[in-house]
Amino acid sequence: MDLPWGEERTKQFVTNVGLITSNGPYGCDIMACEWTHQVSYRPGLIAVCVNFGDATHTNIAKTKEFGVNLCASDQNVLSSISGGYSGKIYNKIEALKELGFKFFKAKKIGAMMVEGAAMNAECRLFKKIKLGDHTTFVGEVIELYPVKTKDVLVYHGQKYWKTGENIPKPLQDELERVKGIVEKHRRN
């Protein structure tokens, strides 16, 4: 069964917005990637899911490297442009610079990185997996920049959000009570 894009049930997922930067046959490019996830600590691996027809897909497949920049909550315009226009048709980096957004040259890959992002990582391709209508590019982190003290832009229900109220974990006495109940149901 397909999961229809934009349908109420498929809008329930909550994700960050990865700004994926690359430099290849389509030149320096940036795309907003809703499916950007850390998938391993050792080695440090980040997965991004990219549509087959995107300029970013071609750039990563050719160069075997990409930047991951987690969009900060004050970068919603940057995200909208990065995700709303094709890098095959538009030079989004130059348009974004004209709008006042800043980029810097990566240290170990040939792509630009997003200044002011909540997190920046340079990746070399570790694995490429065709999954449905996207390719999952798994990158090994080869350079990780210091974290900015900014909220990450959140995407839910086809809208942008900023993290708000912290919901605390249960108190220790509640965890002890729960542990007692769970332990009674241990499998032999």
Secondary structure as a PSIPRED ss2 file (coil, helix, strand):
# PSIPRED VFORMAT (PSIPRED V4.0)

   1 M C   1.000  0.000  0.000
   2 D C   1.000  0.000  0.000
   3 L C   1.000  0.000  0.000
   4 P C   1.000  0.000  0.000
   5 W C   1.000  0.000  0.000
   6 G C   1.000  0.000  0.000
   7 E C   1.000  0.000  0.000
   8 E C   1.000  0.000  0.000
   9 R C   1.000  0.000  0.000
  10 T H   0.000  1.000  0.000
  11 K H   0.000  1.000  0.000
  12 Q H   0.000  1.000  0.000
  13 F C   1.000  0.000  0.000
  14 V E   0.000  0.000  1.000
  15 T E   0.000  0.000  1.000
  16 N E   0.000  0.000  1.000
  17 V C   1.000  0.000  0.000
  18 G E   0.000  0.000  1.000
  19 L E   0.000  0.000  1.000
  20 I E   0.000  0.000  1.000
  21 T E   0.000  0.000  1.000
  22 S E   0.000  0.000  1.000
  23 N E   0.000  0.000  1.000
  24 G E   0.000  0.000  1.000
  25 P C   1.000  0.000  0.000
  26 Y C   1.000  0.000  0.000
  27 G E   0.000  0.000  1.000
  28 C E   0.000  0.000  1.000
  29 D E   0.000  0.000  1.000
  30 I E   0.000  0.000  1.000
  31 M E   0.000  0.000  1.000
  32 A E   0.000  0.000  1.000
  33 C E   0.000  0.000  1.000
  34 E C   1.000  0.000  0.000
  35 W C   1.000  0.000  0.000
  36 T E   0.000  0.000  1.000
  37 H E   0.000  0.000  1.000
  38 Q E   0.000  0.000  1.000
  39 V E   0.000  0.000  1.000
  40 S E   0.000  0.000  1.000
  41 Y C   1.000  0.000  0.000
  42 R C   1.000  0.000  0.000
  43 P C   1.000  0.000  0.000
  44 G C   1.000  0.000  0.000
  45 L E   0.000  0.000  1.000
  46 I E   0.000  0.000  1.000
  47 A E   0.000  0.000  1.000
  48 V E   0.000  0.000  1.000
  49 C E   0.000  0.000  1.000
  50 V E   0.000  0.000  1.000
  51 N E   0.000  0.000  1.000
  52 F C   1.000  0.000  0.000
  53 G C   1.000  0.000  0.000
  54 D C   1.000  0.000  0.000
  55 A H   0.000  1.000  0.000
  56 T H   0.000  1.000  0.000
  57 H H   0.000  1.000  0.000
  58 T H   0.000  1.000  0.000
  59 N H   0.000  1.000  0.000
  60 I H   0.000  1.000  0.000
  61 A H   0.000  1.000  0.000
  62 K H   0.000  1.000  0.000
  63 T H   0.000  1.000  0.000
  64 K C   1.000  0.000  0.000
  65 E E   0.000  0.000  1.000
  66 F E   0.000  0.000  1.000
  67 G E   0.000  0.000  1.000
  68 V E   0.000  0.000  1.000
  69 N E   0.000  0.000  1.000
  70 L E   0.000  0.000  1.000
  71 C C   1.000  0.000  0.000
  72 A E   0.000  0.000  1.000
  73 S C   1.000  0.000  0.000
  74 D C   1.000  0.000  0.000
  75 Q C   1.000  0.000  0.000
  76 N H   0.000  1.000  0.000
  77 V H   0.000  1.000  0.000
  78 L H   0.000  1.000  0.000
  79 S H   0.000  1.000  0.000
  80 S H   0.000  1.000  0.000
  81 I H   0.000  1.000  0.000
  82 S H   0.000  1.000  0.000
  83 G H   0.000  1.000  0.000
  84 G H   0.000  1.000  0.000
  85 Y C   1.000  0.000  0.000
  86 S C   1.000  0.000  0.000
  87 G C   1.000  0.000  0.000
  88 K C   1.000  0.000  0.000
  89 I C   1.000  0.000  0.000
  90 Y C   1.000  0.000  0.000
  91 N C   1.000  0.000  0.000
  92 K H   0.000  1.000  0.000
  93 I H   0.000  1.000  0.000
  94 E H   0.000  1.000  0.000
  95 A H   0.000  1.000  0.000
  96 L H   0.000  1.000  0.000
  97 K H   0.000  1.000  0.000
  98 E H   0.000  1.000  0.000
  99 L C   1.000  0.000  0.000
 100 G C   1.000  0.000  0.000
 101 F C   1.000  0.000  0.000
 102 K C   1.000  0.000  0.000
 103 F E   0.000  0.000  1.000
 104 F E   0.000  0.000  1.000
 105 K E   0.000  0.000  1.000
 106 A C   1.000  0.000  0.000
 107 K C   1.000  0.000  0.000
 108 K C   1.000  0.000  0.000
 109 I C   1.000  0.000  0.000
 110 G C   1.000  0.000  0.000
 111 A C   1.000  0.000  0.000
 112 M E   0.000  0.000  1.000
 113 M E   0.000  0.000  1.000
 114 V E   0.000  0.000  1.000
 115 E C   1.000  0.000  0.000
 116 G C   1.000  0.000  0.000
 117 A C   1.000  0.000  0.000
 118 A C   1.000  0.000  0.000
 119 M E   0.000  0.000  1.000
 120 N E   0.000  0.000  1.000
 121 A E   0.000  0.000  1.000
 122 E E   0.000  0.000  1.000
 123 C E   0.000  0.000  1.000
 124 R E   0.000  0.000  1.000
 125 L E   0.000  0.000  1.000
 126 F E   0.000  0.000  1.000
 127 K E   0.000  0.000  1.000
 128 K E   0.000  0.000  1.000
 129 I E   0.000  0.000  1.000
 130 K E   0.000  0.000  1.000
 131 L E   0.000  0.000  1.000
 132 G C   1.000  0.000  0.000
 133 D C   1.000  0.000  0.000
 134 H E   0.000  0.000  1.000
 135 T E   0.000  0.000  1.000
 136 T E   0.000  0.000  1.000
 137 F E   0.000  0.000  1.000
 138 V E   0.000  0.000  1.000
 139 G E   0.000  0.000  1.000
 140 E E   0.000  0.000  1.000
 141 V E   0.000  0.000  1.000
 142 I E   0.000  0.000  1.000
 143 E E   0.000  0.000  1.000
 144 L E   0.000  0.000  1.000
 145 Y C   1.000  0.000  0.000
 146 P C   1.000  0.000  0.000
 147 V C   1.000  0.000  0.000
 148 K C   1.000  0.000  0.000
 149 T C   1.000  0.000  0.000
 150 K C   1.000  0.000  0.000
 151 D C   1.000  0.000  0.000
 152 V E   0.000  0.000  1.000
 153 L E   0.000  0.000  1.000
 154 V E   0.000  0.000  1.000
 155 Y E   0.000  0.000  1.000
 156 H E   0.000  0.000  1.000
 157 G C   1.000  0.000  0.000
 158 Q C   1.000  0.000  0.000
 159 K E   0.000  0.000  1.000
 160 Y E   0.000  0.000  1.000
 161 W E   0.000  0.000  1.000
 162 K E   0.000  0.000  1.000
 163 T C   1.000  0.000  0.000
 164 G C   1.000  0.000  0.000
 165 E C   1.000  0.000  0.000
 166 N C   1.000  0.000  0.000
 167 I C   1.000  0.000  0.000
 168 P C   1.000  0.000  0.000
 169 K C   1.000  0.000  0.000
 170 P C   1.000  0.000  0.000
 171 L C   1.000  0.000  0.000
 172 Q H   0.000  1.000  0.000
 173 D H   0.000  1.000  0.000
 174 E H   0.000  1.000  0.000
 175 L H   0.000  1.000  0.000
 176 E H   0.000  1.000  0.000
 177 R H   0.000  1.000  0.000
 178 V H   0.000  1.000  0.000
 179 K H   0.000  1.000  0.000
 180 G H   0.000  1.000  0.000
 181 I H   0.000  1.000  0.000
 182 V H   0.000  1.000  0.000
 183 E H   0.000  1.000  0.000
 184 K H   0.000  1.000  0.000
 185 H C   1.000  0.000  0.000
 186 R C   1.000  0.000  0.000
 187 R C   1.000  0.000  0.000
 188 N C   1.000  0.000  0.000
